[in-house]
């Protein structure tokens, strides 16, 4: 009989209940055995819905990590605690899935990478948009060389009015920033992954806190309190890579625009181009004629597992657990997520100083 993987959840808020727990609960090879939250009631509620009958609940994550029977830890806490909890879990001999972004700072992210190497345990970051069907298809095209050398790209993370007004999203101290670190991180991860380019050279960024100052503002999730809105409402960046490639990044929670796209990228290469702006579109030249092709992906994921439709969250959870079971590398490698954090931090620094930030190339 194959040993089941015992999982512990640290942080039983929105992302744990919406993504991690439902997907893990579908896996026959998984037992969700421990739950932790600084609000004990949240841990108890999650345990009752998703846990084993004998599942344990904790307020202190270090007590959870002291359980030697746990194999895997999912870190679903605010950004400010990602590094501390992940490193402690790795050192407690656990494999770790940490929600995105990897950490608030590149120093913290680098420490997480080093902890994974030092302990020999697996570490991955929850960039679930890599598991979308359009993302997986486009990645295969990029790997096959259909686009040639990708030398210009755009990372899109634009909402017109969808400021998350719950939890700690508006708290700069706990989150490290607003839409750039929240959803811009997804778009940047997708873009770097498609390009297979993790050597940034210089970054120039701007951030704005314009609409966040408005009272009683129109918003998908209800109006916000301007006094508590301490992060940017939009951010934009220009990134050059060591090989000369260029990336433009755009992110917003609140922006007066109709050009709305989230967790998408546009790619321009020597042999062709692609974008996710209106489904997955390919463009190029064939027999001296320009062409544009829209790929039919059947309006959603069509990958099936055990007879059920498999969402990107389900696929992420399954492949991660299989990676632990079979001792293979995760799809999202910590070294890649570190570069994302490095660039985001440089964008924020550039926005504060008004100057370009040059990176030191320590991301080999």
C-alpha positions as CSV (number, residue, x, y, z in Angstrom):
1,X,0.0,0.0,0.0
2,X,1.4,3.4,-1.0
3,X,2.0,5.7,2.0
4,X,-0.4,8.7,2.0
5,X,1.1,12.2,2.2
6,X,0.1,14.0,5.4
7,X,-0.4,17.7,4.9
8,X,-0.5,20.5,7.4
9,X,-2.1,23.9,6.5
10,X,-0.7,27.1,8.1
11,X,-3.1,30.0,7.5
12,X,-6.8,29.0,7.1
13,X,-8.1,32.1,5.5
14,X,-9.5,32.9,2.0
15,X,-6.8,31.4,-0.2
16,X,-6.6,28.2,1.8
17,X,-10.3,27.6,1.7
18,X,-10.8,28.7,-1.9
19,X,-7.9,27.0,-3.5
20,X,-5.6,24.7,-1.5
21,X,-7.9,22.8,0.7
22,X,-10.6,21.9,-1.9
23,X,-8.0,20.7,-4.3
24,X,-6.0,18.7,-1.7
25,X,-9.2,17.1,-0.5
26,X,-9.8,15.6,-3.9
27,X,-6.5,13.7,-3.9
28,X,-6.7,10.1,-2.7
29,X,-3.0,10.0,-1.8
30,X,-3.4,13.0,0.6
31,X,-4.6,13.3,4.2
32,X,-5.0,16.8,5.6
33,X,-4.0,16.2,9.1
34,X,-3.3,19.5,10.8
35,X,-4.6,23.1,10.6
36,X,-3.2,26.3,12.1
37,X,-4.4,29.9,12.3
38,X,-3.8,32.7,14.7
39,X,-7.6,32.8,14.8
40,X,-8.3,29.3,16.2
41,X,-11.9,29.3,15.0
42,X,-10.7,29.5,11.4
43,X,-8.5,26.4,11.9
44,X,-11.3,24.5,13.6
45,X,-13.8,25.3,10.8
46,X,-11.3,24.3,8.1
47,X,-10.5,21.1,9.9
48,X,-14.2,20.2,10.3
49,X,-14.7,20.6,6.5
50,X,-11.5,19.3,5.0
51,X,-9.6,17.4,7.7
52,X,-9.3,13.9,9.0
53,X,-11.6,13.1,11.9
54,X,-8.6,13.2,14.1
55,X,-7.1,16.3,12.5
56,X,-5.3,18.6,15.0
57,X,-5.7,22.3,15.2
58,X,-3.2,24.9,16.4
59,X,-2.8,28.6,17.0
60,X,1.0,28.4,17.0
61,X,2.6,27.2,13.7
62,X,5.7,26.0,15.5
63,X,3.6,23.5,17.4
64,X,2.2,22.2,14.2
65,X,5.6,21.8,12.7
66,X,6.8,19.7,15.7
67,X,4.6,16.9,14.5
68,X,7.0,14.4,12.9
69,X,4.2,12.6,11.0
70,X,3.5,15.6,8.7
71,X,5.2,15.4,5.2
72,X,4.1,18.6,3.5
73,X,3.2,22.1,4.7
74,X,1.1,24.6,2.8
75,X,1.9,28.2,3.8
76,X,-1.2,30.4,3.2
77,X,-0.5,33.4,5.5
78,X,0.1,37.1,4.7
79,X,3.2,37.8,2.7
80,X,5.2,39.2,5.7
81,X,5.3,35.7,7.3
82,X,6.0,33.6,4.2
83,X,9.7,33.4,4.6
84,X,9.8,32.8,8.4
85,X,7.2,30.0,8.3
86,X,8.6,28.4,5.1
87,X,12.2,28.3,6.4
88,X,11.1,26.9,9.8
89,X,9.0,24.2,8.0
90,X,11.9,23.2,5.8
91,X,14.2,23.0,8.8
92,X,11.5,20.8,10.5
93,X,12.0,18.3,7.6
94,X,8.8,19.2,5.7
95,X,8.3,19.9,2.0
96,X,6.7,23.3,1.5
97,X,4.2,24.8,-0.9
98,X,4.1,28.6,-0.2
99,X,1.5,30.9,-1.6
100,X,2.6,33.6,-3.9
101,X,4.4,35.9,-3.8
102,X,7.4,34.1,-2.4
103,X,8.3,36.8,0.1
104,X,8.1,40.5,0.8
105,X,11.8,41.0,-0.1
106,X,14.5,39.4,-2.2
107,X,16.6,38.8,0.9
108,X,13.8,36.7,2.4
109,X,13.2,34.9,-0.8
110,X,16.9,34.0,-1.2
111,X,17.0,32.7,2.3
112,X,14.1,30.4,1.4
113,X,16.0,29.1,-1.6
114,X,19.1,28.5,0.6
115,X,17.0,26.7,3.2
116,X,15.6,24.3,0.6
117,X,19.1,23.5,-0.6
118,X,20.5,23.1,2.9
119,X,17.7,20.8,4.1
120,X,17.2,18.9,0.9
121,X,13.4,19.4,1.1
122,X,11.2,20.5,-1.8
123,X,10.0,24.1,-2.0
124,X,7.5,25.5,-4.5
125,X,5.5,28.7,-4.8
126,X,1.8,28.9,-5.7
127,X,1.9,30.4,-9.2
128,X,-1.2,28.6,-10.2
129,X,-1.7,30.4,-13.5
130,X,1.1,28.3,-15.0
131,X,-1.4,25.4,-14.8
132,X,-4.1,27.0,-17.0
133,X,-4.6,25.2,-20.3
134,X,-3.7,28.3,-22.4
135,X,-0.5,28.7,-20.4
136,X,0.6,25.1,-20.8
137,X,-0.1,25.1,-24.5
138,X,1.8,28.4,-25.0
139,X,4.7,27.1,-23.0
140,X,5.0,24.1,-25.2
141,X,5.1,26.3,-28.3
142,X,7.8,28.4,-26.7
143,X,9.9,25.4,-25.8
144,X,9.5,24.0,-29.3
145,X,10.9,27.2,-30.7
146,X,7.8,28.3,-32.6
147,X,8.3,31.9,-31.5
148,X,12.0,31.9,-31.9
149,X,14.0,34.2,-29.6
150,X,11.5,36.1,-27.5
151,X,13.0,39.6,-27.1
152,X,10.0,41.7,-26.2
153,X,7.1,40.8,-23.8
154,X,4.3,42.4,-21.9
155,X,3.0,41.2,-18.5
156,X,-0.6,42.2,-18.0
157,X,-2.4,42.4,-14.6
158,X,-5.0,45.2,-15.0
159,X,-8.2,45.4,-13.1
160,X,-10.5,48.4,-13.6
161,X,-12.1,48.4,-10.1
162,X,-11.4,45.2,-8.1
163,X,-9.6,46.3,-5.0
164,X,-9.6,43.4,-2.4
165,X,-11.0,45.1,0.7
166,X,-10.9,42.1,3.0
167,X,-8.0,40.7,5.1
168,X,-4.7,42.5,5.0
169,X,-4.5,43.3,1.3
170,X,-4.4,47.1,1.9
171,X,-1.8,46.8,4.6
172,X,1.7,47.6,3.3
173,X,3.4,46.2,6.3
174,X,1.9,42.8,6.1
175,X,1.7,42.5,2.3
176,X,4.7,44.5,1.0
177,X,2.6,46.3,-1.6
178,X,-0.6,46.3,-3.6
179,X,-1.5,45.1,-7.1
180,X,2.1,44.8,-8.2
181,X,3.0,42.2,-5.5
182,X,-0.5,40.7,-5.5
183,X,-1.4,40.1,-9.2
184,X,1.5,41.7,-11.1
185,X,3.5,38.8,-9.6
186,X,1.4,36.3,-11.5
187,X,1.8,38.1,-14.8
188,X,5.6,38.5,-14.4
189,X,6.0,34.9,-13.4
190,X,4.1,33.7,-16.5
191,X,6.2,36.0,-18.7
192,X,9.6,35.0,-17.4
193,X,8.5,31.3,-17.6
194,X,7.5,31.6,-21.2
195,X,10.7,33.4,-22.1
196,X,12.7,31.0,-20.0
197,X,14.8,34.0,-19.0
198,X,15.7,34.6,-15.4
199,X,18.5,37.1,-15.7
200,X,17.2,40.6,-15.2
201,X,19.7,43.5,-15.6
202,X,17.9,46.7,-14.9
203,X,14.4,47.8,-13.7
204,X,12.5,51.1,-13.9
205,X,9.2,51.4,-12.1
206,X,6.4,53.8,-11.1
207,X,3.7,53.3,-8.6
208,X,0.5,55.4,-8.0
209,X,-1.8,56.0,-5.1
210,X,-4.5,58.1,-6.9
211,X,-7.8,56.3,-6.8
212,X,-7.1,54.7,-3.5
213,X,-7.6,58.1,-1.9
214,X,-11.3,58.3,-3.0
215,X,-14.1,57.8,-0.6
216,X,-17.2,55.7,-1.4
217,X,-15.5,54.6,-4.6
218,X,-17.1,52.2,-7.0
219,X,-15.5,48.8,-6.5
220,X,-16.4,45.1,-7.2
221,X,-15.8,44.2,-3.6
222,X,-17.3,47.3,-2.0
223,X,-15.8,50.7,-1.3
224,X,-12.6,50.9,0.7
225,X,-11.4,53.0,3.6
226,X,-8.9,55.5,2.2
227,X,-7.2,55.7,5.6
228,X,-6.4,52.0,5.5
229,X,-5.4,51.9,1.8
230,X,-1.7,52.1,2.4
231,X,-0.4,50.4,-0.7
232,X,-0.3,51.5,-4.4
233,X,-3.5,51.2,-6.5
234,X,-1.5,50.8,-9.7
235,X,2.1,50.1,-10.7
236,X,4.1,49.9,-14.0
237,X,7.5,48.7,-14.9
238,X,10.1,48.4,-17.6
239,X,12.6,45.5,-17.3
240,X,15.7,44.8,-19.4
241,X,17.3,41.4,-19.3
242,X,21.0,40.5,-19.6
243,X,20.5,39.2,-23.1
244,X,18.9,42.5,-24.2
245,X,15.3,41.3,-24.0
246,X,12.7,43.8,-22.7
247,X,9.6,43.3,-20.6
248,X,6.8,45.8,-19.9
249,X,4.7,45.1,-16.8
250,X,1.4,46.7,-15.9
251,X,-0.7,46.1,-12.8
252,X,-3.6,47.7,-11.1
253,X,-6.5,47.1,-8.7
254,X,-8.1,50.4,-9.6
255,X,-7.5,52.2,-12.9
256,X,-9.7,54.2,-15.3
257,X,-9.3,51.9,-18.2
258,X,-11.3,49.4,-20.3
259,X,-8.2,47.5,-21.3
260,X,-8.6,44.9,-18.6
261,X,-6.5,41.7,-18.4
262,X,-5.1,39.7,-15.5
263,X,-2.4,37.1,-15.3
264,X,-1.7,37.2,-19.0
265,X,1.3,37.9,-21.2
266,X,2.1,39.0,-24.8
267,X,5.2,37.7,-26.4
268,X,7.1,38.8,-29.5
269,X,9.8,36.6,-31.0
270,X,12.0,36.3,-34.1
271,X,9.7,33.6,-35.6
272,X,6.3,34.6,-34.3
273,X,4.3,36.2,-31.6
274,X,1.5,35.2,-29.1
275,X,-0.8,36.9,-26.7
276,X,-3.6,36.0,-24.3
277,X,-5.6,39.2,-24.7
278,X,-8.6,37.6,-26.5
279,X,-8.1,33.9,-25.9
280,X,-4.8,32.5,-27.1
281,X,-3.7,34.2,-30.4
282,X,-0.7,33.4,-32.5
283,X,0.7,35.6,-35.2
284,X,3.6,35.5,-37.7
285,X,4.5,35.2,-41.3
286,X,4.1,32.3,-43.6
287,X,4.9,32.2,-47.4
288,X,5.5,36.0,-47.3
289,X,2.0,36.5,-45.8
290,X,1.1,37.7,-42.3
291,X,-1.2,35.4,-40.3
292,X,-3.2,35.5,-37.1
293,X,-4.5,32.3,-35.6
294,X,-6.8,31.9,-32.6
295,X,-6.2,28.6,-30.8
296,X,-9.4,26.8,-29.8
297,X,-9.0,25.6,-26.2
298,X,-12.6,24.7,-25.8
299,X,-13.2,27.6,-23.4
300,X,-11.5,26.1,-20.5
301,X,-9.4,23.3,-19.1
302,X,-10.1,19.9,-20.7
303,X,-7.5,17.9,-18.9
304,X,-9.3,15.1,-17.0
305,X,-8.2,13.2,-14.0
306,X,-10.1,10.2,-12.7
307,X,-13.1,11.1,-14.9
308,X,-13.5,14.7,-13.5
309,X,-12.7,18.0,-15.0
310,X,-9.4,19.2,-13.5
311,X,-9.1,22.9,-12.8
312,X,-5.8,24.7,-12.6
313,X,-5.9,24.6,-8.8
314,X,-6.5,20.9,-8.9
315,X,-3.7,20.3,-11.3
316,X,-1.3,22.4,-9.3
317,X,-2.1,20.4,-6.1
318,X,-1.9,17.0,-7.9
319,X,1.4,17.7,-9.6
320,X,2.9,19.1,-6.5
321,X,2.0,16.0,-4.4
322,X,3.2,13.7,-7.2
323,X,6.5,15.7,-7.2
324,X,6.8,14.9,-3.4
325,X,5.8,11.2,-3.9
326,X,8.2,10.6,-6.8
327,X,11.0,12.9,-5.8
328,X,10.9,15.0,-8.9
329,X,11.4,18.8,-9.3
330,X,8.3,21.0,-8.9
331,X,7.0,22.9,-11.9
332,X,7.5,26.2,-10.1
333,X,11.1,26.1,-8.9
334,X,12.1,28.4,-5.9
335,X,15.0,29.9,-7.9
336,X,12.5,31.1,-10.5
337,X,10.2,32.6,-7.9
338,X,13.1,34.3,-6.3
339,X,13.8,36.2,-9.5
340,X,10.2,37.4,-9.6
341,X,10.5,38.7,-6.1
342,X,13.8,40.3,-6.9
343,X,12.3,42.2,-9.9
344,X,9.2,43.3,-7.9
345,X,11.4,44.6,-5.1
346,X,13.5,46.5,-7.6
347,X,10.3,48.0,-9.2
348,X,9.2,49.3,-5.8
349,X,12.7,50.7,-5.1
350,X,12.8,52.4,-8.5
351,X,9.4,54.0,-7.9
352,X,10.5,55.4,-4.5
353,X,13.8,56.8,-5.8
354,X,12.8,57.8,-9.3
355,X,15.9,56.0,-10.7
356,X,16.6,52.7,-12.5
357,X,17.7,49.8,-10.3
358,X,20.5,47.6,-11.6
359,X,20.5,44.0,-10.4
360,X,23.6,42.1,-9.4
361,X,23.1,38.9,-11.4
362,X,23.2,36.6,-8.4
363,X,20.3,34.5,-9.7
364,X,22.2,31.7,-11.3
